């Protein structure tokens, strides 16, 4: 239970569309333990749960009794999604278990006329005012204007900070998207040049038409691609040689190369770029390969 009787917390305009959430979502994908199916909607929902938790904490502003699994169950997410989001928020909206900027965005003062009136009276007593302590309509208006000026200044500061933060966040998102596009182009070009297409007869991929869809297909397997590159090449950077080696592994397999048909009920199934960039397929073909898989050979 919170040390003070707080039954509510502030939710500021613009929170839902804050560009920070795009950065957090992209961090979930680019981290070593990435989770590819995290959207901005997932991030905002988890943040809302954190704000409620911190508001009710014995020490307001800090997470208390937070459990990724319980939160995931309440929101209908997976535990991995919630854990990845929480970890990706570090340094952005979290500092350990403390929500960044809590004191500024969740000040202790009450937003009520009673609270403002009390503060007005206390100020006048401190100044030695022995006159009528009742607050006139004009006094109340002046106090409200002072309060409004204070809030206006807060909003201006928040706007400037958000503008600065937004600029940096947009740059990081743009850099990630540019790098993803580069990796996707390498994947498409090496696919079209591979024996999967030239000898096995699998369909080629257009370089420009549907490129956004191809980027998403590559994005979903980035975590596994990085792990393989780290193991084979000593660096998690996904290189062009990685794709050359991966397509070679598939070409050496009777089923994934399309040389033999699928099992019962899947006789007409044929592998293609979309199916062979699925994370489960990449893991399966890599696990079948010898320890000296051609991914490393392709780098030489």
C-alpha positions in Angstrom: 0.0 0.0 0.0 1.3 3.5 -0.8 2.5 5.6 2.1 0.0 8.4 1.0 -3.6 8.0 0.1 -3.3 8.3 -3.7 -6.1 6.8 -5.7 -5.1 8.3 -9.0 -2.2 9.4 -11.1 -1.6 11.8 -14.0 -1.7 10.7 -17.6 -0.3 13.4 -19.9 -1.6 14.4 -23.3 0.7 13.0 -26.1 1.8 10.0 -24.1 0.3 7.5 -26.5 2.1 9.0 -29.5 5.4 9.7 -27.8 8.2 8.6 -30.2 10.1 7.0 -27.3 7.8 4.0 -27.6 9.0 3.4 -31.2 12.5 3.4 -30.0 11.7 0.9 -27.2 9.9 -1.4 -29.6 12.9 -1.4 -31.9 15.2 -2.1 -29.0 13.3 -5.2 -28.3 14.2 -6.4 -31.8 17.8 -5.3 -31.9 18.8 -6.6 -28.5 20.6 -9.9 -28.2 17.6 -11.6 -26.6 15.2 -9.9 -29.0 11.5 -10.5 -29.3 10.3 -9.7 -32.8 6.6 -9.3 -32.3 6.6 -6.2 -30.1 4.6 -3.3 -31.3 4.2 0.3 -30.0 0.8 -0.8 -28.7 2.5 -3.4 -26.5 5.0 -0.8 -25.2 2.3 1.8 -24.3 0.2 -0.9 -22.5 3.2 -2.0 -20.4 4.1 1.6 -19.6 0.5 2.3 -18.4 0.8 -0.8 -16.1 4.1 0.6 -14.8 2.6 4.0 -14.0 -0.2 2.4 -12.1 2.2 0.2 -10.2 4.6 3.0 -9.3 1.7 5.3 -8.3 0.6 2.7 -5.7 4.1 1.8 -4.6 5.2 2.6 -0.9 7.8 4.8 -2.5 5.9 6.5 -5.3 7.7 6.5 -8.7 9.4 3.1 -8.1 8.1 -0.3 -9.2 7.0 -2.5 -6.3 6.1 -6.1 -6.6 6.4 -6.0 -10.4 6.2 -9.4 -12.0 6.6 -9.8 -15.8 4.5 -12.9 -15.8 1.6 -11.4 -13.9 1.6 -8.3 -16.0 1.7 -10.4 -19.2 -1.3 -12.4 -18.0 -3.3 -9.3 -17.3 -2.5 -7.6 -20.6 -2.8 -10.8 -22.7 0.9 -10.7 -23.8 3.7 -13.2 -23.4 6.1 -13.0 -20.5 8.9 -12.6 -23.0 7.3 -9.5 -24.5 6.8 -7.8 -21.2 10.4 -8.7 -20.1 11.9 -7.4 -23.3 9.9 -4.1 -23.1 10.9 -3.6 -19.5 14.6 -4.2 -20.3 14.4 -2.0 -23.4 13.0 0.9 -21.3 16.2 1.1 -19.3 17.9 4.4 -19.8 14.9 5.7 -21.7 12.0 5.8 -19.3 13.4 3.6 -16.5 16.4 3.9 -14.2 16.6 0.5 -12.6 13.1 0.2 -11.0 12.4 3.9 -10.9 10.3 5.7 -13.5 12.3 8.6 -15.0 10.9 12.1 -14.4 8.3 10.9 -11.9 8.7 13.8 -9.5 8.2 16.3 -12.4 5.3 14.5 -14.1 3.6 13.3 -11.0 4.0 16.2 -8.4 2.5 15.7 -5.0 0.3 18.8 -5.1 -3.5 18.2 -5.4 -5.2 19.7 -8.5 -8.2 21.0 -6.6 -9.5 24.4 -5.6 -9.3 23.3 -1.9 -5.6 22.6 -2.3 -5.0 26.0 -4.0 -7.0 27.8 -1.3 -5.1 26.2 1.5 -1.8 27.1 -0.2 -3.0 30.7 -0.6 -3.9 31.0 3.1 -0.6 29.6 4.2 1.3 32.1 2.0 -0.7 35.0 3.5 -0.2 33.8 7.1 3.6 33.5 6.4 3.6 37.1 5.3 1.9 38.3 8.5 -1.5 39.1 6.9 -4.0 39.5 9.8 -6.8 40.5 7.6 -9.8 38.5 6.6 -8.5 35.0 5.9 -11.4 34.2 3.6 -10.6 34.0 -0.1 -12.4 36.5 -2.3 -13.4 35.6 -5.8 -10.5 37.9 -7.0 -8.0 36.2 -4.8 -9.1 32.8 -5.9 -8.8 33.9 -9.5 -5.3 35.3 -8.9 -4.3 32.0 -7.3 -5.7 30.0 -10.2 -3.8 32.3 -12.6 -0.6 31.7 -10.7 -1.2 28.0 -10.8 -2.0 28.3 -14.5 1.3 30.1 -15.1 3.2 27.4 -13.3 1.5 24.7 -15.4 2.1 26.7 -18.5 5.8 26.9 -17.7 5.9 23.2 -17.0 4.3 22.5 -20.3 6.8 24.6 -22.2 9.7 22.8 -20.5 8.1 19.5 -21.3 7.6 20.5 -24.9 11.2 21.5 -25.3 12.4 18.3 -23.7 10.1 16.2 -25.8 11.3 18.0 -29.0 14.9 17.3 -28.1 14.2 13.7 -27.2 12.0 13.2 -30.3 14.8 14.4 -32.5 17.3 11.8 -31.1 14.7 9.1 -31.1 13.8 9.7 -34.7 17.4 9.5 -35.7 17.9 6.1 -34.0 14.7 4.7 -35.5 15.8 6.0 -39.0 19.3 4.4 -38.5 17.8 1.1 -37.6 15.4 1.2 -40.6 18.3 2.1 -42.9 20.4 -0.8 -41.6 17.4 -3.2 -41.9 16.9 -2.1 -45.5 20.6 -2.9 -46.2 20.4 -6.4 -44.7 17.2 -7.1 -46.6 18.7 -6.0 -49.9 21.7 -8.4 -49.2 19.2 -11.2 -48.5 17.2 -10.6 -51.7 20.3 -10.2 -54.0 22.1 -13.3 -52.6 18.8 -15.3 -52.8 18.3 -14.5 -56.5 22.0 -15.5 -57.2 21.8 -18.7 -55.2 21.4 -22.2 -56.6 18.0 -22.3 -54.9 16.8 -20.1 -57.7 19.2 -20.8 -60.5 19.2 -24.6 -60.2 16.5 -25.8 -57.9 13.9 -23.6 -59.5 12.6 -21.7 -56.5 10.9 -18.4 -57.3 13.1 -15.3 -57.4 12.3 -12.1 -55.4 11.8 -8.7 -56.9 14.2 -6.1 -55.5 11.8 -3.2 -55.3 8.2 -4.4 -55.5 7.0 -5.4 -52.0 10.3 -4.4 -50.4 8.7 -3.3 -47.1 7.2 -6.8 -46.8 10.6 -8.4 -47.5 12.1 -6.2 -44.8 9.6 -7.4 -42.3 10.3 -11.0 -43.2 14.0 -10.4 -42.6 13.3 -8.5 -39.4 11.5 -11.4 -37.7 14.7 -13.6 -37.9 17.3 -11.0 -37.0 17.9 -12.4 -33.5 18.7 -15.9 -34.8 20.8 -14.4 -37.7 22.9 -12.4 -35.2 23.4 -15.4 -32.9 24.6 -17.5 -35.9 27.0 -14.8 -37.1 28.3 -14.4 -33.5 29.0 -18.1 -33.3 30.4 -18.5 -36.8 32.2 -15.2 -37.4 32.8 -13.8 -33.9 30.6 -10.8 -34.6 26.8 -10.3 -34.4 26.7 -8.1 -37.5 24.6 -9.8 -40.1 26.8 -9.7 -43.3 26.1 -10.5 -46.9 28.2 -13.6 -46.4 25.7 -14.8 -43.8 23.0 -15.0 -46.5 25.3 -16.7 -49.0 26.0 -19.4 -46.4 22.4 -19.8 -45.3 21.1 -20.3 -48.9 23.9 -22.9 -49.3 22.6 -24.8 -46.3 19.1 -24.9 -47.7 20.4 -25.9 -51.2 22.1 -28.9 -49.7 18.8 -30.1 -48.1 16.5 -32.2 -50.2 13.3 -30.9 -48.6 14.2 -27.2 -48.2 15.6 -27.0 -51.7 12.3 -28.3 -53.1 13.8 -31.4 -54.7 11.4 -33.6 -52.8 7.8 -32.9 -52.1 6.3 -32.2 -48.7 4.6 -34.8 -46.6 1.0 -36.0 -46.7 -1.3 -33.1 -47.2 1.6 -30.8 -48.2 2.5 -32.5 -51.5 2.3 -29.3 -53.4 4.2 -27.1 -50.9 7.2 -25.4 -52.3 9.8 -23.4 -50.3 10.3 -19.7 -51.1 12.0 -16.6 -49.7 9.1 -16.0 -47.2 9.1 -19.5 -45.8 12.9 -19.9 -45.6 13.3 -16.7 -43.7 11.1 -17.9 -40.9 13.0 -18.2 -37.6 12.0 -21.8 -37.1 13.2 -22.9 -40.5 16.6 -21.1 -40.0 17.1 -22.8 -36.7 16.2 -26.2 -38.1 18.5 -26.0 -41.1 21.3 -24.6 -38.9 20.9 -27.3 -36.3 21.1 -30.0 -39.0 24.4 -28.5 -40.4 27.9 -29.7 -39.4 29.7 -27.5 -36.8 31.7 -26.0 -39.6 28.6 -24.6 -41.3 29.2 -22.8 -44.6 28.2 -19.5 -43.0 31.8 -19.2 -41.8 33.3 -20.6 -45.0 31.5 -17.9 -47.0 33.3 -15.2 -45.1 36.7 -16.5 -46.2 
